[in-house]
């Protein structure tokens, strides 16, 4: 089980490092569909998107807007049926790509294919092979080396995130403990005050 779990983790990290994946989106008639990808800084991103025509009488088009974690617009287009955007991340975080039907496409459920290529998957290996004069096994070894480096970077990133989460949990637990102690102290103080008040009241009424 442990070995199987380790292989599963390696495969997951390889997929994360490769960053290749196509998704189908159904854009509602009046609304926006967004896809978010968490990407670290200094990573090349290339994405192709295209509208599936199906049986529509008109060719649907969409409006596209891609934003960075800080809200900067990286790509924007209107009334397009197929296009591509590419950029190199300047900061780490969730990069958001939003699509909405526009023009004559409003009122239709538009289907769109989005193919993200991040990191290794976005690299032009043909150009690398020509520049470095690599072929066959040599090129595959270079790809494997790049994959290993990407996995190592992802492991470091996951370790940092785990450390940050542990720190947040410890701070939260400490705050909850102090809050519990304060709540208990307030309850005890209120009980003592109530007891003293009742004692004075009974003495005034000469009941004790």
Buried (B, 14 or more C-beta within 10 A) or exposed (E): EEEEEEEEEEEEBBEBBBBBEEEEBEBEEEEEBEBEBEBBEEBBBBBBBBBBEEEBEEEBBBBBBBBBBEEEEBBEBEEBBEBEBEBEBEEBBEBBBBBBBBEBBEEBEBBBBBBBBBBBBBBEBEEBBEEEEBEEEEBEEBBEEBBEEBBEBBEEBEEEEEEEEEEEEEEEEEEEEEEEEEEEEEEEEEEEEEEEEEEEEEEEEEEE
